[in-house]
Amino acid sequence: MVKDTNWAWVAGFFEGEGSFSIGRVGKRKPGQFSGWVEISQKNPVPLEFLQEILEDYVPLREMKSGQFVLYISSIKGTRFLKKILPFMHHPEKVAKAKIYMRIYTEEGRQGIKLSEKRVEERENAWKDWLELLAEIRGDL
C-alpha cells in the first residue's frame, strides 16, 4: 500500500512537471475523446520512483530529445488523478484534473457503448475543458 506522503510527493511533482491532453476523436463521433496525463523530465530517477508506486503499469519512454516521459492514458489517468487530487493545490491543474475525470470513467472504456446520457456528460465536460483552456490563455 502506498503511503499518503508518497501520493503527496507525486501530486507536487505532477503539478510541477505534469500536463494533460484531451482531444476529440473525429468530428462525427460525439462523446469520443483521446487523452492522457503526461509527466516528463530529463532525470529518469523520479519517474522510475513514480512508476514503482503506480498501481497500473505505465511504461517509461526515453524520447529522442533526451527527455523521459510517463504517459498515463485514458482511464489509467483518471485512476492516477483520483489518488493525487486530495494533495493537489494548483488551481488550474485541479480544474483540469476534475474535467479529465468527468470524461474518462470506467463506463467510457474502449469497447463499451456509451449511453446517450453519458455522451452528453462527456460533451459537456469537453465544452468546460475548452472554456478552461480559453480562460487560461486569456481568450475570454
C-alpha positions in Angstrom: 0.0 0.0 0.0 1.3 3.4 -1.0 1.6 5.9 1.8 -0.2 9.3 1.7 3.2 11.0 1.9 4.2 9.3 -1.4 1.0 10.5 -3.1 1.6 14.0 -1.7 5.0 13.9 -3.3 3.6 12.6 -6.5 1.0 15.4 -6.6 3.6 18.1 -6.1 5.9 16.5 -8.7 3.0 16.3 -11.1 1.9 19.9 -10.5 5.4 21.0 -11.4 6.3 18.6 -14.3 3.0 17.1 -15.5 0.4 18.0 -18.1 -2.9 16.9 -19.6 -4.1 16.3 -23.1 -7.7 15.7 -24.2 -8.7 15.7 -27.9 -11.8 14.8 -29.8 -11.7 11.6 -31.9 -13.3 12.6 -35.2 -15.9 15.3 -35.5 -18.6 12.8 -36.3 -18.2 10.7 -33.1 -19.9 12.5 -30.2 -18.6 11.6 -26.8 -15.4 10.1 -28.2 -12.1 11.5 -27.0 -8.5 10.6 -26.6 -6.4 11.8 -23.7 -3.6 11.2 -21.3 -1.7 12.6 -18.4 2.0 13.1 -19.1 4.9 13.6 -16.8 8.3 14.3 -18.3 11.8 15.1 -17.1 15.5 14.7 -18.2 16.3 12.8 -15.0 14.6 9.4 -15.0 15.1 8.7 -11.3 11.9 10.5 -10.0 9.9 8.9 -12.9 11.2 5.5 -12.0 10.1 6.0 -8.4 6.7 7.2 -9.6 6.5 4.1 -11.9 7.1 1.8 -8.9 4.3 3.2 -6.8 1.6 3.4 -9.6 -0.9 0.6 -9.4 -1.3 0.4 -13.2 1.7 -0.5 -15.2 2.9 2.6 -17.1 6.0 2.4 -19.3 8.8 4.9 -19.1 9.8 6.1 -22.5 13.0 7.9 -23.5 12.5 10.5 -26.2 15.0 11.5 -28.9 15.3 14.8 -27.1 16.7 13.0 -24.1 13.6 13.6 -22.0 12.0 10.7 -20.2 8.2 10.5 -20.2 5.4 8.6 -18.5 2.2 8.7 -20.5 -0.8 7.6 -18.4 -3.7 7.2 -20.8 -7.5 7.5 -20.5 -8.9 5.6 -17.6 -5.5 5.0 -16.1 -5.1 8.7 -16.0 -8.3 9.0 -14.0 -7.2 6.4 -11.5 -3.9 8.3 -11.1 -5.6 11.7 -10.7 -8.0 10.3 -8.1 -5.0 9.3 -6.0 -3.3 12.7 -6.1 -6.2 15.1 -6.3 -6.6 15.4 -2.5 -2.9 16.6 -2.4 -3.0 19.0 -5.3 -3.1 22.8 -4.8 -2.5 24.4 -8.2 -6.0 25.8 -9.2 -5.5 25.3 -12.9 -4.3 21.7 -12.6 -7.1 20.9 -10.1 -9.7 22.2 -12.5 -8.2 20.3 -15.4 -8.0 17.1 -13.3 -11.7 17.3 -12.4 -12.7 17.8 -16.0 -10.4 15.0 -17.2 -12.0 12.6 -14.6 -15.5 13.6 -15.9 -14.6 12.5 -19.4 -12.6 9.3 -18.5 -14.6 7.0 -16.4 -14.9 3.2 -16.3 -18.1 3.5 -18.4 -16.0 5.2 -21.1 -13.5 2.4 -21.5 -12.8 1.4 -25.1 -15.3 -1.1 -26.4 -18.1 -0.1 -24.1 -21.0 1.6 -25.9 -21.9 4.9 -24.2 -25.4 5.8 -23.2 -26.9 9.0 -24.6 -26.7 10.5 -21.1 -23.0 9.6 -20.8 -22.3 11.0 -24.3 -24.0 14.3 -23.2 -22.0 14.3 -20.0 -18.7 13.9 -21.9 -19.7 16.6 -24.4 -20.4 19.0 -21.6 -17.1 18.2 -19.9 -15.4 18.8 -23.3 -17.1 22.3 -23.5 -15.9 23.0 -20.0 -12.3 21.9 -21.0 -12.3 24.2 -24.0 -13.6 27.1 -21.9 -11.0 26.5 -19.2 -8.2 26.5 -21.8 -9.5 29.7 -23.3 -9.6 31.3 -19.9 -6.0 30.2 -19.1 -4.8 31.6 -22.5 -6.8 34.8 -21.8 -9.2 34.4 -24.7 -12.3 35.0 -22.5 
